[in-house]
Structures are given as structure tokens and as C-alpha cells.
Amino acid sequence: MTQDQVEYLDDIVSRSIEQARRAITKFPQPNYCLLKVAEEAGEVVKAGVHLAEGRDFTHADLEGEVVDTIAMLFRVLIEGDQVIGLPPTYKDRTT
């Protein structure tokens, strides 16, 4: 992986962290975080397919959906999903 690619991914991760922070504040637990991971992943697929087909989607749209999906994954790790009783994993790390 090139340094440019690493920097690109660093930006995506930073944006995802900020998006997760905003979402935690705006949509606090209890929240269907795990279900929303699947919903957001579906949006990534939709954006990718539409972009490939030349529809009204841009690379920025695809990136935005990826950021949203990563943000929801971060929420699952940090908060769990209180609706279904999934505990957060960061508290139970053994490293």
C-alpha cells in the first residue's frame, strides 16, 4: 500500500470517527446499531452499483456511504446495541 493510499484511508477513518460522534449524540442508545450496519452496507452496495452503471452517483457519494457504514461499525464496538442486548466490545478487550 502506498503512502498516498494510507493517507486516504486515514482521512476516511477520521471522517468515520467524527460521524460516529455526531450520531451517538443525535441518536443515543437504545438504538438498533447492529441492524443499521446492514442498512448502511446496503447503501454502499447501491452506491457502488449505481456508480458503475453511470447513474447519478459519484465517488464522493460512495465514500460517504462507506464513512457512514464504518461509523455504525464503530458504534457497535463502542456502544453495542442496547435494543438487542449486545454489549460493547471495547470494555472487554484483553489486549
C-alpha positions in Angstrom: 0.0 0.0 0.0 1.3 3.4 -0.9 1.7 6.3 1.5 -1.0 8.2 -0.5 -3.4 5.3 -0.1 -2.7 5.2 3.7 -3.4 8.9 3.9 -6.6 8.4 2.0 -7.7 5.7 4.4 -6.7 7.8 7.4 -9.0 10.5 6.2 -11.9 8.0 5.7 -11.3 6.7 9.3 -11.2 10.2 10.7 -14.4 11.2 9.0 -16.0 8.0 10.3 -15.0 8.7 13.8 -16.5 12.2 13.6 -19.7 10.8 12.0 -19.9 8.2 14.9 -19.5 11.0 17.5 -22.3 13.0 15.9 -24.6 10.0 15.6 -24.0 9.0 19.2 -25.2 12.4 20.3 -28.1 12.8 17.9 -29.3 9.2 18.1 -28.4 7.9 21.6 -28.9 4.4 22.8 -31.1 2.4 22.9 -30.6 2.2 19.2 -30.6 -0.6 16.6 -26.9 -0.2 15.8 -26.3 -3.7 14.5 -29.3 -3.6 12.2 -28.2 -0.2 10.9 -24.8 -1.7 10.0 -26.6 -3.9 7.4 -28.7 -1.0 6.2 -25.6 1.2 5.7 -23.7 -1.7 4.0 -26.6 -2.0 1.6 -26.3 1.7 0.8 -22.6 1.1 -0.1 -23.6 -1.6 -2.5 -26.3 0.5 -4.0 -23.9 3.5 -4.5 -21.3 1.2 -6.0 -23.6 -0.4 -8.4 -25.1 2.9 -9.4 -21.7 4.5 -9.8 -20.6 1.6 -12.0 -23.7 1.9 -14.1 -23.2 5.6 -14.7 -26.2 6.6 -12.7 -26.5 9.8 -10.6 -23.8 8.7 -8.0 -20.3 10.0 -7.7 -17.2 8.7 -6.0 -18.0 11.2 -3.2 -21.4 9.5 -2.7 -19.7 6.1 -2.4 -17.2 7.4 0.0 -19.9 9.0 2.1 -21.8 5.7 2.3 -18.5 3.9 3.3 -17.9 6.6 6.0 -21.5 6.1 7.3 -21.0 2.3 7.4 -17.7 2.5 9.3 -19.3 4.9 11.7 -22.0 2.4 12.5 -19.5 -0.3 12.9 -17.6 1.9 15.4 -20.8 2.5 17.3 -21.4 -1.3 17.6 -17.9 -1.6 19.1 -18.2 1.4 21.4 -21.8 1.2 22.4 -23.1 -2.2 21.5 -26.8 -2.4 20.7 -28.9 -1.9 23.8 -32.1 -2.8 21.9 -31.0 -6.4 21.4 -28.7 -6.6 24.5 -25.4 -6.6 22.6 -22.7 -5.3 24.9 -19.9 -3.0 23.7 -16.7 -4.8 22.9 -14.2 -2.1 23.8 -14.7 -2.6 27.5 -13.9 -6.3 27.3 -10.7 -6.1 25.4 -7.9 -8.4 26.6 -5.1 -6.7 24.8 
